Amino acid sequence: MSERRFRRTRGGVCSLGLHPVWCPKYRCRILGGRVAARCGELLEQVAGEHGWEFVTEEVLPDHVHLFVRIGLTDTRAQAVRAFNGCTTRVLRAEFRYLRRLAKVLRSPLHCGYIGHQWDAVA
């Protein structure tokens, strides 16, 4: 097993991966071109600020997939709030036409933990 998959802290060993999926309201195709590139940069920046391992992201015109590994003391709600708040605020400030939309990225439609680690920990 790869040691990189696990995070070791004084409190234990963990590998908490999240997979949130965001969709613009009514699945409008607004996340293309420069908006998609900037959205990807912002997601990586937020992960770095919180010390989370950014695995990958996929920004499509009508939704965003994100795979990230969070710390042992972080919750799924904290991670989603951090990504959603910063990304929406900055995108609206930089791309004025997004302001007229009710919500650029609403709450994730799906946010589940990824991976099955029980057999690897033993």
C-alpha angles and dihedrals in degrees: 000000000000115000090209091072092067130067116213120206135160088265097053147283122303144166108191111172124183131201110193120176119201126193128189114241111285087003091275112184097241102127101084136116116351093003091057093047093049092046090055091049091050093050091052091047094052091049091051093049092055096041094246121147108245106214102175145315133205117201110193125178093260105026146014128229118197131185115192136157114223132197128268094256097043122096130217090244092054091052094048092046092050094049096041098045100047096040096050095045095049095042091052091049094049099039108045096191089066090065093075091060116090094232127356096201116011125198114303116276089211131018114168137159114255131216138032107244105163095096092046096052096057 
